[in-house]
Every structure is written in C-alpha cells, then in structure tokens.
Amino acid sequence: MENSKITITRALKEQMLQHARKELPYEACGVISGSADRGPLQFYPARNELQSTTRYHIEPHDLYRIIMDIEEQGHEIWGIYHSHPASPAYPSETDLKQSYYPDAYYLIASFADVKKPVLRAFRIVDKQVEEVEIRVK
C-alpha cells in the first residue's frame, strides 16, 4: 500500500458531510470518481438500501448509474464513502469484509459528535487497514 496522503477540496468534503447529515440516523454512502494522476473529481451520493444505523449497501440502481457515468467521463472509482452515525471513523469488521475495491480509498465520516464530524481515509487491502492523511484545500 502506498500514498499515505490525499488531497480533497473543501467543497468535496462538505458535500460528503452534508449528505451524511441529511441521512442521519442512518449510514450514508456514495462513490467518488477520479484518477490516479488527477485525484478525486466528483462525489456521487447514493441511497443506502439497508436504511441501517450500522451498515450500508449502495442501492443497485444508484451504483449502476454512478458507474456508467464514471466510465462515460473516462474516470475510475477513486473512493468509496460512508458514514458512521454513532461510532468512530474507522473501518468496522463489516467494512473490512465488504472492501471490494483494493485500489480505492475508503472515506468514513463519524457523526458520534454531530457538532464536530470527523472524516478519515483508509486503504483496505486483504482486510489490512492503512490510514491515509487527508489534506483539505
């Protein structure tokens, strides 16, 4: 695993946090498109078909629409995003089991303190977790 730092725009961070806030008390989820050379480009909010406070699964029609748009733009899946409404911003056992994109960053927002949400990023490969520093510009 490499790239222990990523840079995202303040607007991208705010889009993710606003989406998560809107979905409370449930976990929010989405996909971030981008490329290795240009970084993250666009946030695609999605519906959590589980409507759960502890798990997420991107609604299949949303995922299909998002992937088709990403491919049409000539981009790739840069990141997978979800929130933890009441627990820390760290991958859960379920998150580890469902980390199907080893080349993607996993961004998790914690709303354990609703007034001060925390956003963290990780690489997850073979259930091994490496935190990645987020720089906001």
VOKEDREN-150777 format. One line per 4 residues: number of its first residue (from 1); for each residue x negated, y, z of C-alpha. Coordinates in nm, 3 decimals. Each point is the difference from the previous one (the first is absolute). Layout:
NUM> X/Y/Z; ...
! end
This chain:
1> 0.000/0.000/0.000; -0.123/0.347/-0.087; 0.110/0.364/-0.006; 0.029/0.082/0.366
5> 0.148/0.345/-0.083; 0.289/0.114/-0.216; 0.131/0.347/-0.081; 0.368/0.079/-0.034
9> 0.176/0.330/-0.052; 0.194/0.166/0.279; 0.307/-0.021/-0.227; -0.036/-0.378/-0.036
13> -0.035/-0.043/0.375; 0.308/0.216/0.061; 0.205/-0.193/-0.257; -0.077/-0.328/0.179
17> 0.072/0.141/0.347; 0.325/0.165/-0.113; 0.117/-0.326/-0.157; -0.080/-0.191/0.320
21> 0.173/0.262/0.216; 0.312/-0.024/-0.219; 0.009/-0.381/0.034; -0.028/-0.010/0.381
25> 0.077/-0.217/0.194; -0.093/-0.241/-0.281; -0.337/-0.059/-0.159; -0.051/0.200/-0.316
29> -0.198/-0.129/-0.295; -0.136/0.103/-0.336; -0.279/-0.025/-0.253; -0.276/0.245/-0.095
33> -0.127/0.000/-0.356; -0.349/0.100/-0.096; -0.327/-0.122/-0.138; -0.345/-0.081/0.129
37> -0.154/0.309/-0.161; 0.281/0.252/0.067; 0.127/-0.126/0.336; 0.365/0.022/0.107
41> 0.230/0.176/-0.245; 0.367/-0.051/0.086; 0.215/-0.127/0.288; 0.299/-0.217/-0.085
45> 0.239/-0.029/0.295; 0.194/-0.326/0.004; 0.287/-0.155/0.190; -0.074/-0.250/0.275
49> 0.242/-0.278/-0.091; -0.034/-0.147/0.351; 0.125/0.315/0.177; -0.220/-0.107/0.292
53> -0.176/0.184/0.279; -0.293/-0.247/-0.011; -0.031/-0.130/-0.357; 0.024/0.124/-0.356
57> 0.052/-0.144/-0.345; 0.017/0.232/-0.297; 0.336/-0.040/-0.169; -0.071/-0.204/-0.320
61> 0.170/0.242/-0.243; -0.201/0.287/0.149; -0.323/-0.198/-0.027; 0.070/-0.088/-0.365
65> 0.081/0.364/-0.086; -0.311/0.123/0.180; -0.234/-0.253/-0.163; 0.141/0.074/-0.346
69> -0.053/0.374/0.052; -0.353/-0.051/0.133; -0.090/-0.214/-0.302; 0.162/0.249/-0.239
73> -0.217/0.276/0.151; -0.311/-0.216/-0.051; -0.064/-0.011/0.374; -0.020/-0.283/0.250
77> 0.125/-0.075/0.349; -0.241/0.201/0.213; 0.176/-0.040/0.333; 0.284/-0.164/0.188
81> 0.166/0.217/0.262; 0.229/-0.075/0.292; 0.085/0.135/0.342; 0.013/-0.138/0.352
85> 0.286/0.181/0.175; -0.108/-0.093/0.354; -0.338/-0.172/-0.017; -0.357/0.111/-0.080
89> -0.121/0.064/-0.354; -0.182/-0.333/-0.025; 0.085/-0.306/-0.211; 0.224/-0.249/0.179
93> -0.025/-0.377/-0.044; 0.287/0.026/-0.250; -0.186/0.275/-0.187; -0.307/-0.224/-0.023
97> 0.204/-0.292/-0.135; 0.157/0.226/-0.263; -0.314/0.179/-0.118; 0.023/-0.121/-0.361
101> -0.208/0.279/-0.158; -0.366/-0.034/0.109; -0.108/0.293/-0.222; 0.260/0.237/0.145
105> -0.023/0.220/0.305; 0.262/-0.059/0.267; 0.122/0.322/0.158; 0.200/-0.023/0.321
109> 0.175/0.286/0.175; 0.087/-0.038/0.368; 0.294/0.188/0.145; -0.054/-0.131/0.354
113> -0.031/0.372/0.081; 0.255/0.156/-0.237; -0.144/0.349/0.055; -0.353/-0.115/-0.091
117> 0.013/-0.274/-0.265; -0.329/-0.173/-0.073; -0.104/-0.110/-0.350; -0.279/-0.256/-0.039
121> -0.136/-0.194/-0.297; -0.140/-0.350/-0.029; -0.136/-0.254/-0.241; 0.136/-0.348/0.064
125> -0.176/-0.291/-0.170; 0.060/-0.359/0.107; 0.171/0.132/0.315; -0.317/0.190/0.093
129> 0.070/0.364/0.088; -0.237/0.289/-0.065; 0.108/0.352/0.093; -0.063/0.267/-0.260
133> -0.039/0.365/0.100; 0.261/0.232/-0.152; -0.105/0.348/-0.104; 0.283/0.240/-0.072
137> -0.066/0.287/-0.240
! end
